[in-house]
Amino acid sequence: MTIMKNPTPRIGFVSLGCPKALVDSERILTRLRAEGYAIAPSYEGADLVVVNTCGFIEEAVAESLEAIDEALAENGKVIVTGCLGARPETITSRFPSVLEVTGARNYEDVVAAVHRHLPPLHDPLLNLIPPAGIKLTPRHYAYLKIAEGCNHRCTFCIIPSLRGPLVSRPIREVLTEAERLVQAGVKEILVIAQDTSAYGADLRHREEAWRGIKWRTHVTDLARGLGGLDVWVRLHYVYPYPHVDELIPLMAEGKILPYLDVPLQHASARILKLMRRPANADNTLARIQSWRAICPDLVLRSTFIVGFPGETEAEFEELLEFLRDAQLDRVGAFKYSPIEGAAANALPDSVPEEVKEERLARFMEVQAAISAAKLKRRIGRIETVLVDKINEGQVIARSYGDAPEIDGVVYLEEARGICPGQFVNVKITGADTHDLWAVPVD
């Protein structure tokens, strides 16, 4: 008699939001794959769909709700998790047929929900996963999450209510994960947390042994440890605490990439106070100058909010003047929008939508000119780039100044026999507002 084996349960997965949410998705998928679930590439091939949502700003909420709607229409069996899951009534009131809703960081709850609605097969032969786990990024780069949550109470943000207070991972665990990623072929590690600079503060920066050396659970020691793995190391979401100054010499020495993602948000002292951001534009400019004196090749990225409640035309002009003085390399900006649960909603003097639009356009115009001028100055330089993909014969790479998905790219011309994940020495031949063009050199 032939015994028919049950088909492997298949999970569809939709991951929205920031790289931190992407890491959450990777962890959930790794756990499910280890239990024998297969990952379906389409709604039609899935027995159940998990949607990992974002709830940071209203546009992200709308995108998440649209994704849930699509998953329900295309598949019908949907579990929702992620940041928007912290507001389950927002989801269930609109989509009562959703199977379950769990919040961010609740990996066990997501997996338990999958078990309830799609039990796993108990076959140890299926429970095989790569040592580095399941990754949703290309093989040659990976995000390394070093902490969860945030201790700040910025008035425009609800992340602490969605993800809780700062919880740092032990440094030995983080460095071991990074080592496994490199062994699996990763060439670039992107360090992320809600507040990377605060790493280890909740653990009182305790020491742990790794590779026979004591390391503090601190961003500086972490950078030194990662710098010994002989791959690109890129730091994101670095809050400008004084000890960030200690990272710049490591960049100048080539231990980590000379790239710093510092979310400054504004330049007006009054607006920063309303945002509950402990920063001062004059001090920030002085520190940027000192950083560049130590590491001239430093690329600085930041994000800003325009149209925050109460922002006057003079304060917006102050922000534009800061941009001109700071000469930041990469800048993102978004219009302020009310978020359910954010303290800034109660602030008076909201800025009209048309004024926000006009200010955002002016902001981006100023920054575009700065970016174009800075990229133009790199023409003629020899640099090392990391190849990301080949699209219809066009080789697309990134320089040390380009984080994936958010910054520009380097288009390689006259390139033959080059593969994704390969480091290539190139000569920069052209530039526009965001991207570079280059040719390989020996």
BATOR-957472 format. One record per residue (C-alpha): chain; residue number from 1; x, y, z. Coordinates in nm, 2 decimals. Layout:
# BATOR-957472
A;NUM;X;Y;Z
...
***
This chain:
# BATOR-957472
A;1;0.00;0.00;0.00
A;2;0.13;0.35;-0.09
A;3;0.12;0.60;0.19
A;4;0.06;0.95;0.06
A;5;0.25;1.22;0.25
A;6;0.08;1.54;0.34
A;7;0.19;1.83;0.12
A;8;0.43;2.08;0.29
A;9;0.25;2.37;0.44
A;10;0.33;2.69;0.25
A;11;0.36;3.04;0.39
A;12;0.33;3.36;0.19
A;13;0.49;3.66;0.34
A;14;0.46;4.04;0.28
A;15;0.72;4.26;0.46
A;16;0.67;4.63;0.48
A;17;0.85;4.92;0.65
A;18;1.20;4.98;0.75
A;19;1.51;4.75;0.76
A;20;1.43;4.68;1.13
A;21;1.10;4.53;1.02
A;22;1.28;4.34;0.75
A;23;1.50;4.17;1.01
A;24;1.19;4.08;1.21
A;25;1.05;3.92;0.89
A;26;1.37;3.72;0.84
A;27;1.36;3.59;1.20
A;28;1.00;3.48;1.16
A;29;1.07;3.31;0.83
A;30;1.38;3.14;0.97
A;31;1.18;3.00;1.26
A;32;0.90;2.88;1.03
A;33;1.14;2.73;0.77
A;34;1.32;2.55;1.05
A;35;0.98;2.39;1.15
A;36;0.93;2.26;0.79
A;37;0.72;2.53;0.64
A;38;0.79;2.62;0.28
A;39;0.79;2.98;0.16
A;40;0.55;3.05;-0.12
A;41;0.64;3.32;-0.38
A;42;0.28;3.41;-0.46
A;43;-0.06;3.44;-0.30
A;44;-0.19;3.15;-0.51
A;45;0.07;2.91;-0.39
A;46;0.03;2.99;-0.02
A;47;-0.19;2.82;0.24
A;48;-0.17;3.12;0.46
A;49;-0.02;3.48;0.43
A;50;0.16;3.67;0.70
A;51;0.17;4.05;0.65
A;52;0.43;4.24;0.86
A;53;0.31;4.59;0.88
A;54;0.44;4.94;0.94
A;55;0.27;5.21;1.14
A;56;0.52;5.49;1.17
A;57;0.34;5.75;0.96
A;58;0.00;5.77;0.81
A;59;0.12;5.69;0.46
A;60;0.28;5.37;0.60
A;61;-0.05;5.28;0.78
A;62;-0.24;5.33;0.45
A;63;0.01;5.11;0.27
A;64;-0.02;4.84;0.54
A;65;-0.40;4.84;0.52
A;66;-0.38;4.82;0.14
A;67;-0.15;4.52;0.17
A;68;-0.38;4.34;0.41
A;69;-0.67;4.41;0.18
A;70;-0.48;4.26;-0.12
A;71;-0.37;3.95;0.08
A;72;-0.73;3.89;0.19
A;73;-0.86;3.93;-0.17
A;74;-0.59;3.71;-0.32
A;75;-0.56;3.44;-0.06
A;76;-0.82;3.48;0.22
A;77;-0.62;3.35;0.51
A;78;-0.42;3.63;0.67
A;79;-0.23;3.68;0.99
A;80;-0.11;4.04;1.06
A;81;0.19;4.14;1.27
A;82;0.43;4.43;1.30
A;83;0.40;4.79;1.42
A;84;0.04;4.84;1.31
A;85;-0.04;4.52;1.51
A;86;0.00;4.73;1.82
A;87;-0.33;4.89;1.72
A;88;-0.54;4.58;1.65
A;89;-0.87;4.76;1.64
A;90;-0.75;4.96;1.34
A;91;-0.71;4.63;1.16
A;92;-1.00;4.42;1.29
A;93;-1.26;4.70;1.25
A;94;-1.18;4.72;0.88
A;95;-1.09;4.35;0.82
A;96;-1.29;4.13;1.06
A;97;-1.19;3.82;0.86
A;98;-0.82;3.85;0.95
A;99;-0.73;3.54;1.14
A;100;-0.51;3.70;1.41
A;101;-0.32;4.02;1.49
A;102;0.01;4.04;1.68
A;103;0.24;4.33;1.76
A;104;0.60;4.41;1.67
A;105;0.87;4.19;1.83
A;106;0.62;3.92;1.91
A;107;0.79;3.65;1.71
A;108;0.66;3.36;1.93
A;109;0.30;3.49;1.90
A;110;0.33;3.51;1.52
A;111;0.46;3.15;1.50
A;112;0.20;3.03;1.75
A;113;-0.07;3.19;1.53
A;114;0.06;3.01;1.22
A;115;0.06;2.68;1.42
A;116;-0.31;2.73;1.51
A;117;-0.42;2.80;1.16
A;118;-0.17;2.59;0.96
A;119;-0.01;2.32;1.17
A;120;0.35;2.22;1.08
A;121;0.46;1.89;0.95
A;122;0.69;1.71;1.19
A;123;0.96;1.59;0.96
A;124;1.32;1.65;1.08
A;125;1.45;1.62;0.72
A;126;1.27;1.94;0.64
A;127;1.40;2.13;0.93
A;128;1.72;2.24;0.76
A;129;1.81;2.61;0.72
A;130;2.13;2.79;0.63
A;131;2.35;2.88;0.93
A;132;2.28;3.25;0.87
A;133;1.91;3.19;0.86
A;134;1.66;3.30;0.60
A;135;1.75;3.64;0.44
A;136;1.52;3.87;0.24
A;137;1.82;4.08;0.11
A;138;2.06;3.97;-0.16
A;139;2.32;3.72;-0.05
A;140;2.60;3.98;-0.03
A;141;2.46;4.22;0.22
A;142;2.25;4.18;0.54
A;143;2.10;4.40;0.82
A;144;2.23;4.33;1.17
A;145;1.98;4.44;1.43
A;146;2.16;4.51;1.76
A;147;1.87;4.63;1.98
A;148;1.49;4.67;2.00
A;149;1.28;4.96;2.11
A;150;1.38;5.32;2.21
A;151;1.40;5.53;2.53
A;152;1.33;5.86;2.35
A;153;0.99;6.03;2.36
A;154;1.00;6.23;2.04
A;155;0.66;6.40;2.01
A;156;0.62;6.30;1.64
A;157;0.70;5.93;1.70
A;158;0.51;5.64;1.84
A;159;0.79;5.38;1.81
A;160;0.83;5.34;2.19
A;161;0.46;5.26;2.23
A;162;0.49;5.01;1.94
A;163;0.82;4.84;2.02
A;164;0.88;4.93;2.38
A;165;1.19;5.06;2.56
A;166;1.55;5.00;2.45
A;167;1.65;4.63;2.48
A;168;2.01;4.56;2.36
A;169;2.13;4.23;2.24
A;170;2.44;4.10;2.42
A;171;2.75;4.20;2.22
A;172;2.88;3.84;2.20
A;173;2.56;3.73;2.04
A;174;2.57;4.02;1.79
A;175;2.93;3.96;1.69
A;176;2.87;3.59;1.66
A;177;2.58;3.65;1.43
A;178;2.79;3.89;1.22
A;179;3.07;3.63;1.19
A;180;2.82;3.37;1.07
A;181;2.68;3.62;0.81
A;182;3.03;3.67;0.68
A;183;3.10;3.30;0.66
A;184;2.77;3.27;0.46
A;185;2.91;3.51;0.20
A;186;2.79;3.85;0.32
A;187;3.02;4.13;0.21
A;188;2.84;4.42;0.38
A;189;2.68;4.44;0.72
A;190;2.43;4.72;0.79
A;191;2.40;4.79;1.16
A;192;2.05;4.90;1.26
A;193;1.85;4.98;1.57
A;194;1.60;5.24;1.66
A;195;1.88;5.43;1.83
A;196;2.22;5.27;1.74
A;197;2.42;5.51;1.96
A;198;2.23;5.40;2.27
A;199;2.33;5.04;2.22
A;200;2.42;4.87;2.56
A;201;2.30;5.15;2.78
A;202;2.03;4.93;2.93
A;203;2.29;4.66;3.00
A;204;2.52;4.92;3.16
A;205;2.77;4.84;2.88
A;206;2.86;4.51;3.04
A;207;3.17;4.32;2.91
A;208;3.15;3.99;2.73
A;209;3.42;3.77;2.58
A;210;3.44;3.70;2.20
A;211;3.74;3.56;2.02
A;212;3.92;3.56;2.35
A;213;3.89;3.94;2.40
A;214;3.66;4.14;2.63
A;215;3.42;4.37;2.46
A;216;3.19;4.63;2.61
A;217;2.83;4.62;2.50
A;218;2.88;4.96;2.34
A;219;2.86;5.09;1.99
A;220;3.23;5.18;1.98
A;221;3.34;4.83;2.08
A;222;3.09;4.68;1.85
A;223;3.23;4.89;1.56
A;224;3.58;4.77;1.65
A;225;3.47;4.41;1.66
A;226;3.28;4.42;1.33
A;227;3.57;4.61;1.18
A;228;3.78;4.30;1.22
A;229;3.56;4.08;1.00
A;230;3.71;4.23;0.67
A;231;3.37;4.34;0.52
A;232;3.20;4.67;0.47
A;233;3.03;4.78;0.80
A;234;2.77;5.06;0.76
A;235;2.61;5.23;1.06
A;236;2.25;5.35;1.05
A;237;2.03;5.56;1.29
A;238;2.32;5.70;1.49
A;239;2.18;5.95;1.74
A;240;2.45;6.22;1.78
A;241;2.56;6.15;2.14
A;242;2.91;6.28;2.23
A;243;3.06;5.93;2.22
A;244;2.97;5.91;1.84
A;245;3.30;6.11;1.80
A;246;3.48;5.79;1.89
A;247;3.36;5.63;1.58
A;248;3.52;5.88;1.34
A;249;3.88;5.76;1.38
A;250;3.77;5.41;1.31
A;251;3.63;5.53;0.98
A;252;3.95;5.72;0.90
A;253;4.15;5.40;0.97
A;254;3.92;5.20;0.73
A;255;3.78;4.98;1.01
A;256;3.42;5.07;0.92
A;257;3.28;5.26;0.63
A;258;3.31;5.64;0.65
A;259;2.93;5.67;0.64
A;260;2.71;5.80;0.92
A;261;2.33;5.81;0.92
A;262;2.24;6.07;1.18
A;263;1.86;6.16;1.20
A;264;1.88;6.53;1.28
A;265;1.51;6.62;1.20
A;266;1.54;7.00;1.22
A;267;1.78;7.29;1.28
A;268;1.56;7.54;1.48
A;269;1.62;7.52;1.86
A;270;1.25;7.59;1.93
A;271;1.12;7.32;1.69
A;272;1.38;7.07;1.82
A;273;1.25;7.14;2.17
A;274;0.89;7.09;2.06
A;275;1.00;6.76;1.90
A;276;1.18;6.67;2.23
A;277;1.51;6.63;2.04
A;278;1.81;6.72;2.25
A;279;2.01;6.89;1.98
A;280;2.15;7.23;1.89
A;281;2.23;7.33;1.53
A;282;2.54;7.53;1.61
A;283;2.69;7.24;1.81
A;284;2.60;7.00;1.53
A;285;2.77;7.21;1.27
A;286;3.09;7.23;1.48
A;287;3.09;6.85;1.53
A;288;3.04;6.79;1.16
A;289;3.34;7.01;1.09
A;290;3.55;6.82;1.34
A;291;3.44;6.48;1.20
A;292;3.54;6.59;0.85
A;293;3.87;6.72;0.97
A;294;3.95;6.37;1.10
A;295;3.79;6.18;0.81
A;296;3.76;6.40;0.50
A;297;3.58;6.12;0.30
A;298;3.30;6.10;0.55
A;299;2.96;6.07;0.39
A;300;2.67;6.21;0.61
A;301;2.31;6.11;0.57
A;302;2.02;6.26;0.76
A;303;1.64;6.29;0.76
A;304;1.43;6.60;0.84
A;305;1.07;6.69;0.90
A;306;0.92;7.00;0.73
A;307;0.59;7.15;0.84
A;308;0.61;7.05;1.20
A;309;0.33;7.21;1.41
A;310;0.42;7.57;1.48
A;311;0.71;7.59;1.23
A;312;0.73;7.94;1.10
A;313;0.87;8.06;0.77
A;314;1.17;8.20;0.96
A;315;1.24;7.86;1.12
A;316;1.21;7.68;0.79
A;317;1.46;7.93;0.64
A;318;1.68;7.85;0.94
A;319;1.66;7.48;0.83
A;320;1.75;7.57;0.48
A;321;2.05;7.77;0.60
A;322;2.16;7.47;0.81
A;323;2.15;7.26;0.50
A;324;2.37;7.50;0.31
A;325;2.62;7.52;0.60
A;326;2.63;7.15;0.68
A;327;2.67;7.03;0.32
A;328;2.52;6.69;0.40
A;329;2.58;6.43;0.13
A;330;2.25;6.24;0.15
A;331;1.93;6.38;0.28
A;332;1.57;6.26;0.31
A;333;1.27;6.46;0.42
A;334;0.90;6.42;0.47
A;335;0.61;6.64;0.56
A;336;0.48;6.62;0.91
A;337;0.16;6.42;0.94
A;338;-0.04;6.34;1.25
A;339;0.01;5.99;1.38
A;340;-0.25;5.83;1.61
A;341;-0.10;5.84;1.96
A;342;0.17;6.10;1.89
A;343;0.21;6.38;2.14
A;344;0.27;6.63;1.86
A;345;-0.10;6.60;1.76
A;346;-0.19;6.83;2.06
A;347;0.05;7.11;1.95
A;348;-0.11;7.43;1.82
A;349;-0.06;7.61;1.50
A;350;-0.06;7.33;1.25
A;351;0.10;7.41;0.92
A;352;-0.14;7.41;0.62
A;353;-0.09;7.12;0.38
A;354;-0.02;7.34;0.08
A;355;0.26;7.52;0.29
A;356;0.41;7.18;0.38
A;357;0.41;7.08;0.01
A;358;0.58;7.41;-0.09
A;359;0.84;7.39;0.19
A;360;0.92;7.02;0.10
A;361;0.98;7.12;-0.26
A;362;1.21;7.41;-0.16
A;363;1.39;7.19;0.08
A;364;1.46;6.92;-0.18
A;365;1.56;7.18;-0.44
A;366;1.83;7.32;-0.20
A;367;1.96;6.97;-0.11
A;368;1.96;6.85;-0.47
A;369;2.20;7.13;-0.56
A;370;2.43;7.03;-0.27
A;371;2.41;6.66;-0.36
A;372;2.49;6.72;-0.73
A;373;2.79;6.94;-0.64
A;374;2.93;6.69;-0.40
A;375;2.90;6.40;-0.64
A;376;3.05;6.60;-0.92
A;377;3.36;6.65;-0.71
A;378;3.41;6.27;-0.70
A;379;3.46;6.25;-1.08
A;380;3.81;6.13;-1.16
A;381;3.85;5.94;-0.83
A;382;3.93;5.57;-0.80
A;383;3.69;5.40;-0.56
A;384;3.59;5.05;-0.47
A;385;3.22;4.96;-0.53
A;386;3.01;4.66;-0.44
A;387;2.80;4.52;-0.73
A;388;2.44;4.48;-0.64
A;389;2.28;4.34;-0.96
A;390;2.29;4.32;-1.33
A;391;1.97;4.45;-1.50
A;392;1.94;4.38;-1.87
A;393;2.32;4.40;-1.91
A;394;2.35;4.71;-1.69
A;395;2.58;4.66;-1.40
A;396;2.45;4.84;-1.09
A;397;2.68;4.89;-0.79
A;398;2.71;5.10;-0.48
A;399;3.00;5.30;-0.33
A;400;3.09;5.34;0.03
A;401;2.85;5.64;0.03
A;402;2.54;5.45;-0.08
A;403;2.32;5.25;0.15
A;404;2.09;5.00;-0.04
A;405;1.74;5.12;-0.13
A;406;1.78;5.47;0.02
A;407;2.08;5.63;-0.14
A;408;2.21;5.65;-0.50
A;409;2.39;5.39;-0.71
A;410;2.69;5.36;-0.93
A;411;2.63;5.25;-1.30
A;412;2.93;5.06;-1.44
A;413;3.00;5.10;-1.81
A;414;3.24;4.89;-2.01
A;415;3.20;4.62;-1.75
A;416;3.24;4.25;-1.84
A;417;3.25;3.93;-1.64
A;418;3.13;4.10;-1.32
A;419;2.89;3.93;-1.08
A;420;2.66;4.06;-0.80
A;421;2.84;4.06;-0.46
A;422;3.18;4.14;-0.62
A;423;3.40;4.43;-0.51
A;424;3.53;4.62;-0.82
A;425;3.78;4.91;-0.84
A;426;3.64;5.18;-1.06
A;427;3.71;5.53;-1.19
A;428;3.42;5.78;-1.15
A;429;3.34;5.93;-1.49
A;430;3.01;6.11;-1.44
A;431;2.75;6.22;-1.18
A;432;2.40;6.36;-1.15
A;433;2.19;6.47;-0.85
A;434;2.19;6.12;-0.69
A;435;2.39;5.87;-0.89
A;436;2.74;5.81;-1.03
A;437;2.88;5.65;-1.35
A;438;3.21;5.47;-1.36
A;439;3.43;5.23;-1.55
A;440;3.63;4.94;-1.40
A;441;4.01;4.98;-1.36
A;442;4.28;4.73;-1.30
***
